[in-house]
Amino acid sequence: MFRFLLRHREIAWTSFKMALQEFRSNKLRTFLSLLGITFGIFCIISVLSTISSMQMAVNNDIKSLGNKTIYIDKWQYEGGPDFPWWKYIKRPVPKFEEMKLLRLKVPDAAHMDFEIEMQSTVDYEDNSLSGVNFYGNTEDFDKIQRIAIGSGRYFQQADFDRGSPYVVMGYSIAEKLFGNPERAVGKTVKLKDSREATVIGLIQKQGQSLIGGWDYDNCLLLTYNFLRQMIREEYAQPKILVQAGDKISIEALKDELQGGMRSIRKLSPTQEDNFALNDIDSLSRMLEPIFSGMNIGGWAIAVLSLVVGMFGVANIMFVTVRERTSQIGLKKAIGAKRNVIMMEFLLESAFLCIIGGLIGLLAVFILTLVFSSMLAFKVFIPLNIILLAVGICLFTGVLAGIIPAFIAARMDPVVAIRSK
């Protein structure tokens, strides 16, 4: 299309000026006729942009849970209305000793972490926060998860070995306790049972997650050996995190882990697994049908609006052909060919649709600013969606203008010049 416009720059420029003139001289009529195009483009761009932004945010959240990572737990993470909780609640929880044995049985695992968690209070002087998430992990946790330290440091190997009374604090927790989060590092806080701990690091502000998981802004990270001093392991939702190496697929790793766990728990061939292998990457595949359904809904509304808008643009072009009948006759009398006349009206129709699309695009841009301030993720308009909108406008404009353009191109010059 762009090569076509370059070869016929003068005709394209004339058609563009005619479209602007039509819009200026009949603002209300043109706008009402283009309202369908504007609303259709608004629906397409707003839905596709929101879904695209949401998918990117969800994928980033999933990456934060660990690429190629499997969570060994008593619970199956894929729920639903028929979730057999009664079956899973009887299962034994993973144990720290099982993780150590699993390291030996599954050498293809790149990293392996044991985690326990609880909710409790954290105090500093007269400030107290309740319901804070405490996560206790072993030394491979930061290799599986993406933890950005804003100030201070993360745990060292000696901290893991000794169970040192250190914590790495989330941004929101530090903000509520100290006012200025940067003041947190070096301070001593009180945890469960008045146990004291020193803040050695501050996690960078992360923002809200769309899929749950770790809320780093509202948590405390501890070493496993330190947190287990405050809570019994079996009551602390223990789980084993395993990340695949570069030379093994996630499916092959799951097979090895299944065999390793069955061997550790001494399950016979006839016994079912009493553990769950939760593939984090499968979460994105589970959400794809939801995003696809939302896209289909947006396209359905947009197509209806574009059809209505196309008839509106066709109406404008029929009126334009009637108003310029004498001009068309004069052009044909001095040698203008049919394809030139037809091209002028097709381009003018396309430019009118592009004007309607730009209005819709401007409305979406304003909407993204509003949504970004309200939602837990930033909404943006990808370049490929903008190009898609321009292509739809051109296609709709050509369809809307093809019959009026054909009528103009077929006019008899003598009859056209004599018309009023």
ABEGO torsion letter per residue (X at the ends): XAAAAAABAAAAAAAAAAAAAAAAABAAAAAAAAAAAAAAAAAAAAAAAAAAAAAAAAAAAAAAAEBGBBBBBABBABBEAABBAAAAAABBBBBAAAAAAAAAABAABABBBBBBBBBBBBBBEABBBBGBBBBBBBAAAAAABBBBBABEBBBBAAAAAAGBBBBBBBAAAAAAAAGBAAAABGBBBBBBGGBBBBBABBBBBAEBBAAEEBBAAABBBBBAAAAAAABBAAAAGBBBBBBBBAABBAAAAAAAAAAAAAAAAGBBAABBBABBBBBAAAAAAAAAAAAAAAAAAAAAAAAAAAAAAAAAAAAAAAAAAAAAAAAAAAAAAAGBBAAAAAAAAAAAAAAAAAAAAAAAAAAAAAAAAAAAAABABBBBBBAAAAAAAAAAAAAAAAAAAAAAAAAAAABBAAAAAABX
